[in-house]
Amino acid sequence: MFSLNFRTLSWLNRYLHYRLETQFTLTEPYLEFTEGALGTEKFDDCFYSTVKENGILFGCPVISPALHDLAKKLYFPKQQGGTILLFLETLFSVAFIENQSLTSINGDGEDHHPYQKQLLKIVFLVLQYHLPDSYYRIPQDVILSDLLDRNETFNGALQKLELVLLDTVTLQGYSSLGNRQNNFAFAKLYFFLLWSRENAVGDVSSPEKYLELDRQLREEMIFIFASLIWADDIVATAEQQVIEKYIEQTGLKASKQNELTRMIREPVKISDLHCSFTAVIISSYLVEQLILLSLIDNQEAWQERELIENISLHLGLPSEKLEELYCSVAEFFSVHNERLEFLKNNAAFKQFQDYMNDTVVKLVKKNVANIMNEIKETKELSELLLKATTQPLTSHEKQKVQEQLMDVARSIPALAIFALPGGGILLPVLIKVLPFNILPSSFQDEPVSSQ
């Protein structure tokens, strides 16, 4: 149980107490992680899927009611609590699961680490990575619960880590209700996980290499962002303000921020760009940030596809991958747009949504015959769609229709790219366009454009 002075403890201390009592369990997409089932090459895919779904990748964390309530229960900072808690939950759960998987795969003689010992190992890694210039004499042979309750040095380190997280994960002036975070928080999380994987077994190395990679990526991202706002050879005042905010968010030394600000006052072309990172996960992250930037600063992203496509190719991503990234951004915001205050009344975002909807409508209409053939092969789906023409479907039946329509879409190459989890873009179009007399209101709040 929690200590009697629970409210007076630091919020990181309270969080770790909570995680001692509530153990991490495998969740999607990590359910496939059984001993030896997947290698480290799958870690990036699973992690990327996780941070896309929870919004950390997009700088727009999705704070569920349950997470919001937990942040309140643990007395996290009132305005930024949900954002910080989501970051911590992602960091600790992914690092814990990966570390556990790697130690099992490598068979170091301790295949079944006690949960508390494994969690403490992750805590020490987090402290060393995020406080690289600090040294704390913390006994590592004491169980985590005792450290949390009795060790002042350990709790002092946690309090210092709190300040670092508030500075690097959240955005001043924004609350969890606005669903914003530092856009570079994903990079901080990813490079920590790379370092954590490296140190899953054996002695812990210095994190400096990965900290430097993080700094390098932030610098390169500024130039990639600058190439977008210089696309028309003119940088508007709003664009200048946006890029300056990004430079501030990098958290780089003031001298480096000033240097970047001076350098991007001159035109930045695609030929000027240099990317030191070849991992698909980094290239995808960069391109999705470009798509978001084009929306946030009110540029018309769908009209600038040629520029973003050229940058994407420069980063080593084929056109098919770019289509997938556009779709994933549109899918995320189609599901969460009502909660993202900063995109409301944004003309560019509305145009982007209309463009994606129109694209999907055209593809569905073009492939109606193939879709109908697949539906006929799916007996239960056919029966439910026919039933819906004469009587209302139950909630359970509607869910079945939606899931099976998505399965049908995935079987058709032209639509597979849009059949992402949730079906936020494709599903309303299928329901609207298919030759069944189903009112869209039966499945969605608003009909989609069919022009």
Sequence and secondary structure as in RCSB ss.txt:
>XXXX:A:sequence
MFSLNFRTLSWLNRYLHYRLETQFTLTEPYLEFTEGALGTEKFDDCFYSTVKENGILFGCPVISPALHDLAKKLY
FPKQQGGTILLFLETLFSVAFIENQSLTSINGDGEDHHPYQKQLLKIVFLVLQYHLPDSYYRIPQDVILSDLLDR
NETFNGALQKLELVLLDTVTLQGYSSLGNRQNNFAFAKLYFFLLWSRENAVGDVSSPEKYLELDRQLREEMIFIF
ASLIWADDIVATAEQQVIEKYIEQTGLKASKQNELTRMIREPVKISDLHCSFTAVIISSYLVEQLILLSLIDNQE
AWQERELIENISLHLGLPSEKLEELYCSVAEFFSVHNERLEFLKNNAAFKQFQDYMNDTVVKLVKKNVANIMNEI
KETKELSELLLKATTQPLTSHEKQKVQEQLMDVARSIPALAIFALPGGGILLPVLIKVLPFNILPSSFQDEPVSS
Q
>XXXX:A:secstr
   TTGGGS HHHHHHHHHHHS     TTGGG  TTTS GGGHHHHHHHHHHHTSTTTT     HHHHHHHHHTT
  TTTHHHHHHHHHHHHHHHHHHHHHHHHHHT S SS  HHHHHHHHHHHHHHHH TT      SSS HHHHHHH
 HHHHHHHHHHHHHHHHHHS TT  GGGT   TTHHHHHHHHHHHHHHTSSSS   SHHHHHHHHHHHHHHHHHH
HHHHTTTS   HHHHHHHHHHHHHT   HHHHHHHHHHTTS   GGG       HHHHHHHHHHHHHHHHHTT  
GGGGHHHHHHHHHHTT  HHHHHHHHHHHHHHHHHHGGG GGGTT HHHHHHHHHHHHHHHHHHHHTHHHHHHHH
HH HHHHHHHHHHTTS   HHHHHHHHHHHHHHHHTSHHHHTT  TT TTHHHHHHHHSSS   GGGT SS    
 
